[in-house]
Amino acid sequence: MDMTQIELKEFLDAKVVEYNNPKFIASDPIQIPHQFKLKEDIEIAAFLTATIAWGNRKMIIKNATKMMELMGESPYDFILNHTEDHLERFDGFVHRTFNEIDIKFFIESIKNIYLNYNGLEELFTVKNKTNSLQNRIHLFKNIFFEINHPLRTKKHVSDPQKGSAAKRINMFLRWMVRKDNAGVDFGIWNNISPAELSCPLDVHSGNVARKLGLLKRKQNDAKALLELDTNLRKLDITDPVKYDFALFGLGVFEKF
């Protein structure tokens, strides 16, 4: 599509308003953390839901709901206080390639993070502000796997320094950091600026971005993410990832 930058911004801003509203929640995995009130419950539910957020959205929601049920609808309490016996209830759990081995390790690793690092928010809030959020995802992965872990599980946490667009972690960070005043994103992490966020780049948002001239690179990788981020920041320097709603909505709901 040939549009001037002003026309493109007006078009996308209108789509943000259309999709960044509470109606969006009903068909989106973000509905899982929205069931909770406690900050730690919200962020743990969000992290686990984002971790399995690939493939069919109904299946993502179904399996994320199952994870919450298996944790007694109190993820923070379960993470901190579970025993080895409690983990047996996850036997047979599977979402695509994420299985019982992976979820059991995730529970142990998240426990380590809350006991020894003051929680998930603290790990992503590096005081050195020259450090990009993508670098912090890399540091997060190192700490996530510092305890004894199955090798197979490492593939379930992306690393931008290995060339990944890290779609699921960037989506999780959008949920936690962005204050949208529309009741979709939570905005409960105050030590990271929404201006630092990166767009969760997937097949849908990538294809729409290419049609709109926001992205030229063919692969949805870390280089493509940098290109897309750079162009979205030209449209809104303070809240660039609000356009995720526009790109995703155009792709999924409008088959743009």
C-alpha positions in Angstrom: 0.0 0.0 0.0 1.3 3.5 -0.9 0.6 5.9 1.9 2.4 8.9 3.2 3.7 8.5 6.8 0.9 10.8 8.0 -1.7 8.7 6.3 -0.2 5.5 7.6 -0.1 6.9 11.2 -3.8 8.0 10.9 -4.8 4.6 9.5 -2.9 2.6 12.2 -4.0 4.9 15.0 -7.6 4.3 14.1 -7.0 0.5 14.1 -5.4 0.7 17.5 -8.5 2.3 18.9 -10.6 -0.4 17.2 -8.7 -3.3 18.7 -7.1 -2.0 21.9 -10.3 -2.3 23.9 -11.9 -4.8 26.3 -13.7 -6.7 23.5 -10.2 -7.9 22.4 -9.7 -9.8 25.6 -12.5 -12.4 25.0 -10.6 -14.0 22.1 -7.1 -13.5 23.3 -4.8 -15.4 25.7 -4.4 -12.2 27.7 -7.8 -13.2 29.3 -5.9 -15.7 31.5 -3.9 -13.2 33.6 -7.0 -11.0 33.7 -8.6 -13.6 36.0 -6.3 -12.5 38.8 -5.9 -9.5 41.1 -2.6 -10.1 42.9 0.4 -8.7 41.1 2.4 -11.9 41.4 -0.5 -14.0 40.2 -1.0 -11.8 37.2 2.7 -11.8 36.1 3.1 -15.6 36.6 -0.1 -16.4 34.8 0.9 -14.0 32.0 4.4 -15.4 31.7 3.2 -19.0 31.5 0.4 -18.2 29.1 2.8 -16.2 26.9 5.2 -19.1 26.9 2.7 -21.4 25.2 1.2 -18.7 22.9 1.8 -20.2 19.6 -0.6 -22.1 17.3 -4.3 -22.1 17.6 -5.5 -19.4 20.0 -8.4 -21.5 21.3 -6.0 -24.2 22.2 -3.6 -21.7 23.8 -6.4 -20.5 26.0 -7.6 -24.0 26.8 -4.1 -25.2 27.9 -3.3 -22.0 29.8 -6.6 -22.4 31.7 -5.6 -26.0 32.5 -2.2 -24.8 33.9 -4.0 -22.3 36.2 -6.4 -25.1 37.3 -3.5 -27.4 38.1 -2.0 -24.7 40.3 -5.3 -24.4 42.2 -6.0 -21.0 40.6 -3.3 -19.5 42.8 -0.1 -19.5 40.7 2.1 -17.5 43.1 1.1 -19.5 46.1 1.6 -22.8 44.2 5.0 -21.7 42.8 6.3 -20.8 46.3 4.8 -23.6 48.4 4.5 -26.7 46.1 6.2 -30.0 47.0 7.5 -32.6 44.7 4.2 -34.5 45.0 2.2 -31.5 43.8 4.1 -31.6 40.5 2.7 -35.0 39.7 -0.6 -33.4 38.7 1.2 -32.0 35.6 1.9 -35.6 34.3 0.6 -35.8 30.8 0.3 -32.0 30.3 1.2 -31.0 26.8 0.8 -28.0 24.5 2.5 -28.7 21.2 6.1 -29.3 22.1 5.8 -27.8 25.6 5.2 -30.8 27.9 5.2 -32.0 31.5 9.0 -31.9 31.7 9.0 -28.2 30.6 6.2 -27.0 32.9 7.7 -28.7 35.9 11.0 -27.0 35.3 9.3 -23.6 34.7 7.7 -23.9 38.1 11.0 -24.6 39.8 12.8 -21.8 37.9 10.1 -19.2 38.6 10.3 -20.2 42.3 14.1 -19.6 42.2 13.4 -16.2 40.6 10.9 -15.1 43.3 13.1 -16.4 46.2 16.5 -15.2 45.0 15.8 -12.3 42.6 12.8 -10.6 44.0 10.5 -11.7 41.2 10.1 -11.5 37.4 9.9 -7.7 37.2 13.2 -7.2 39.0 15.0 -9.5 36.5 13.9 -7.4 33.5 14.6 -4.1 35.3 18.4 -3.7 34.9 19.5 -0.4 36.4 21.9 0.2 33.5 19.5 2.0 31.1 21.9 1.7 28.2 21.1 -2.0 28.2 18.3 -2.6 25.6 15.3 -4.6 26.7 16.3 -7.3 24.1 19.6 -7.6 25.9 17.7 -8.0 29.2 15.8 -10.8 27.7 19.1 -12.5 27.0 20.2 -12.0 30.6 16.8 -13.2 31.8 17.3 -16.5 29.9 20.7 -17.0 31.5 19.2 -16.7 35.0 16.1 -18.7 34.1 18.3 -21.7 33.3 21.0 -21.2 36.1 19.5 -24.0 38.1 19.7 -27.6 37.0 17.5 -28.0 33.9 16.5 -30.4 31.1 18.3 -29.4 27.9 15.1 -29.8 25.9 13.4 -27.0 27.9 15.9 -24.2 26.8 14.1 -23.9 23.4 11.0 -22.6 25.2 12.7 -19.3 26.2 13.9 -17.2 23.2 17.2 -15.4 23.0 17.4 -12.2 20.9 21.2 -12.5 20.9 20.8 -15.8 19.0 18.7 -14.0 16.4 15.2 -14.6 17.7 12.5 -12.0 17.5 11.4 -13.4 21.0 7.7 -12.8 20.1 6.3 -14.4 23.3 8.5 -12.7 25.8 8.0 -9.3 24.0 4.2 -10.0 24.2 4.5 -10.8 27.9 6.5 -7.6 28.5 3.9 -5.6 26.5 1.2 -7.0 28.9 3.2 -6.1 32.0 4.6 -2.7 31.1 2.2 -0.9 28.7 -0.5 1.3 30.4 -3.2 1.5 27.7 -6.1 3.0 29.7 -8.3 0.6 27.8 -8.2 -2.3 30.2 -6.3 -4.7 28.0 -2.6 -4.4 28.9 -1.9 -4.4 32.6 0.8 -1.7 33.1 1.7 -3.1 36.5 5.5 -2.8 36.0 6.6 0.8 36.6 10.4 0.5 36.2 10.4 -0.1 32.5 9.2 2.5 30.0 6.7 1.6 27.3 9.0 3.4 24.9 11.6 0.5 25.4 9.1 -2.2 24.4 9.4 -4.2 21.2 6.6 -5.4 19.0 5.7 -9.1 19.4 6.6 -10.1 15.8 4.8 -13.1 14.4 3.4 -14.3 11.1 0.3 -12.0 11.2 2.0 -8.8 12.4 5.0 -9.5 10.1 2.9 -10.0 7.0 0.8 -6.9 7.6 3.9 -4.8 8.4 5.4 -5.8 5.0 2.2 -4.9 3.1 2.3 -1.5 4.8 6.0 -0.9 4.1 7.0 -1.0 7.7 9.2 -4.1 7.2 11.3 -5.3 4.3 13.2 -8.2 5.8 11.6 -11.6 4.8 12.4 -13.6 8.0 10.7 -12.8 11.3 13.9 -12.6 13.3 15.8 -10.2 15.6 17.0 -8.1 12.6 13.4 -7.8 11.3 12.3 -6.8 14.8 14.8 -4.0 15.0 13.6 -2.8 11.6 10.0 -2.9 12.6 10.7 -1.3 16.0 12.6 1.5 14.3 9.7 2.3 12.0 7.0 2.0 14.7 9.0 4.5 16.9 8.8 7.0 14.0 5.0 6.8 14.4 4.9 7.0 18.2 8.2 7.3 20.2 6.5 6.9 23.6 4.2 3.9 22.9 5.4 2.1 19.8 4.0 -1.3 20.6 0.4 0.0 20.7 0.6 -0.7 16.9 0.8 -4.4 17.7 -3.0 -4.2 18.2 -3.4 -2.7 14.7 -1.0 -5.1 12.9 -2.4 -8.2 14.7 -6.0 -7.1 14.3 -5.6 -6.4 10.6 -3.9 -9.8 10.1 -6.1 -12.1 12.2 -9.5 -10.4 12.1 -9.5 -8.6 8.8 -7.2 -11.0 6.8 -5.5 -7.9 5.5 
